[in-house]
Amino acid sequence: MILPIDNLSQIPTPFYYYNMELLNATLQSVKQEAGQYGYKVHYAVKANANDRILEAIRAAGFGADCVSGNEVQKALDAGFSNKGVVFAGVGKADWEINLGLDNDIACFNVESIPELEIINELAEAKGKVAKVAFRINPNVNANTHHYITTGLEENKFGINQWDLENVFDVLAKLNNVELEGIHFHIGSQITDLQSFKDLCIRVNEIQKWLISRHIYPKVINVGGGLGIDYEHPDENPMPDFKSFFKLFHELLDLKPDQELHFELGRSIVGQCGTLISRVLYVKNGVNTKFAIVDAGMSDLIRPALYQAYHRIENISSTKAEEKYDVVGPICESSDCFGKAVTLPQTDRGDLIAIRSTGAYGEIMANRYNLRELPLAYYSDLI
Ligand SMILES: *Cc1c(COP(=O)(O)O)cnc(C)c1O
C-alpha cells in the first residue's frame, strides 16, 4: 500500500488511517466468493465499529454479528436490518436480551441452558417467540494463540457436546423460543485451513445426530476466524476468500433449504487500517535502541494483550537500516509494539506506520494514563 505521506504528515498523531478502497475491494471479494454459493455473511461488529467502516459494510449488504446490547443498538442505528442482526455472547444481561427481543432480531446465539431459559422467560413476558441458535463447542483446535481459541471443551464458550441431548430436551419444553439454527465459532486469526476442515467434519457429525432425532436446523452458522497476513500486508492485502468458502462448499454437508452463515470480522477489516504515530525520542538502551513513539498500548493493545505481531514501518526515512525496539509512552513494560524491528535510521519526528490494525485496534482503544482516544482518518477524505 502506498501511504499518502504528504497528507498524513499534516495530521496530529497518533491516529488510525483507513484505506477505504481496500475495504471496499475486500467487501466485494467476500460478496462474490460467498454469494456464488448463496452463503450469508454477518460482519462481526466487535472487530471495528467505526461509523464509516460500518456504513461501508452495511452498504455492501452484510448482516451484523453482535456480542453486546450496545453492539446490537449500534448495528440498528447504523441501518443494519433487524433481520440481519444476530446476537452471541456467554453473558447476555436481561436488558440486552430485552433489547434484542424488542427489535425482533434474527437470532440469539445461545451458549447455555440457563441462558435459554431466561430468553424464554423474557420472551414470554413480551408475548414473543425468540429465534435461537445453539452455539455448540465442536472441540476443534484452531491452532492460534490460546487467548483467541474458543472452540475447545476447556473454553468458556458454547455448549459442550455431552450437554446437547439435554439442551434439546429443555428446548422442547419451552414455548417462547424456537430453534433457528446451530452455531460454531472456533477462534480467531486462523491461517491453517485444516482447522476449518476439522470443523466441517464435526458439523457433519452433529447434523447426523440431529437428524436422527428429527431436528432440522434452518441455519448452520460456522462463525468467523479467518486470519490475515500480518507479516506481508502489501503482498496479501486480502485473505484468500475463494479457498475459504470453497472449502465449506466442498466439505460441509448442507441439507436442501439449509442456509450457511458466516461471521467474519478480522478478515474483512484487518488490513484496511494503519496506526500512524510519530517518533518522540530515540534513546540508547544497554543492548538496543529504543524508538519511543507517541502511540501506546492505549491506542493499540494487541501486542501487549496477546503478543500480536504487527508490521512496523518508518515511512519518513530511507536511510541505512538499524534495529529498534519500538515502544510507546505508557507506564507499562508491555507497552511495546515490536522488539528488534529493522527500520531505516530513525529520528525524532519520523512517521511510524503500524500496519494491519483495522481489526481489534481502534475499537479496543482506551484512556489508560488519561490519554486521548485516537481519531480516525479515511483515504477518501484526506
Ligand atoms: C469474534 C467473533 C467473530 C469474529 O471473529 P474474527 O476472528 O474477527 O473473524 C465471529 N463470531 C463470534 C461469535 C465472535 O465472538
The ligand as an SDF file (V2000), in Angstrom:
LIG
                    3D

 15 15  0  0  0  0  0  0  0  0999 V2000
  -15.2530  -12.5020   17.4700 C   0  0  0  0  0  0  0  0  0  0  0  0
  -16.2930  -13.3310   16.8730 C   0  0  0  0  0  0  0  0  0  0  0  0
  -16.3610  -13.4730   15.4860 C   0  0  0  0  0  0  0  0  0  0  0  0
  -15.3850  -12.8280   14.5290 C   0  0  0  0  0  0  0  0  0  0  0  0
  -14.1030  -13.3400   14.6450 O   0  0  0  0  0  0  0  0  0  0  0  0
  -12.9570  -12.9080   13.6010 P   0  0  0  0  0  0  0  0  0  0  0  0
  -11.7930  -13.7230   14.0100 O   0  0  0  0  0  0  0  0  0  0  0  0
  -12.7320  -11.4520   13.7840 O   0  0  0  0  0  0  0  0  0  0  0  0
  -13.4410  -13.2460   12.2430 O   0  0  0  0  0  0  0  0  0  0  0  0
  -17.3790  -14.2450   14.9760 C   0  0  0  0  0  0  0  0  0  0  0  0
  -18.2860  -14.8380   15.7680 N   0  0  0  0  0  0  0  0  0  0  0  0
  -18.2560  -14.7160   17.1080 C   0  0  0  0  0  0  0  0  0  0  0  0
  -19.2790  -15.3910   17.9300 C   0  0  0  0  0  0  0  0  0  0  0  0
  -17.2610  -13.9660   17.7010 C   0  0  0  0  0  0  0  0  0  0  0  0
  -17.2210  -13.8670   19.0330 O   0  0  0  0  0  0  0  0  0  0  0  0
  1  2  1  0
  2  3  1  0
  2 14  2  0
  3  4  1  0
  3 10  2  0
  4  5  1  0
  5  6  1  0
  6  7  2  0
  6  8  1  0
  6  9  1  0
 10 11  1  0
 11 12  2  0
 12 13  1  0
 12 14  1  0
 14 15  1  0
M  END
$$$$
